[in-house]
Amino acid sequence: MDREEAERLARRFAPSVYRLAYARTGHRADAEDVMQEVFLRLMRAAPDFRDDEHAKAWLLRVAANCAGDLFRSAWRRKARPLEEAQGLTQPGQEMSSVLEAVMTLPSNYRIPLHLFYYEGYSVAEIARLLGKSEDVIRTRLHRGRGMLRRGLEGDEEHV
């Protein structure tokens, strides 16, 4: 893979990689670290992709793996991260209540929901990306939706 192709893939898929990394880690700095590692691995591995969908799937799989590696690192287990105040919003924007609710979910529910609703992957594709069975992904989507529903209903009661 030449540099131009890697740059094209980075421009096209960096937002998706970042969103998945953020959904997994919950922190901007960690998501940026994961995203950087993903594109470094792309340059090192120089895989030959059939098409852009194959490239996107590869990048998201590597992002999920890198985010998992981050949580397993000895440094991370000892660190106490500061909570981020603004999440995924741009300066001057407020995070939607749905996105806030999604970000409060445990990562094993947050990531399948993100891939399904934000990235448009099917249950089968998510299962392949995460190395889980389709039944596990369906269960996590169902439970995650239930958690979101309860969380959002709770917010409405306090308004």
Secondary structure, DSSP 8 states (H G I E B T S, - for coil): --HHHHHHHHHHHHHHHHHHHHHHH--HHHHHHHHHHHHHHHHHH----SSHHHHHHHHHHHHHHHHHHHHHSHHHHH------SSTT--TT----HHHHHHHHS-HHHHHHHIIIIIS---HHHHHHHHT--HHHHHHHHHHHHHHHHHHHHHHHHT-
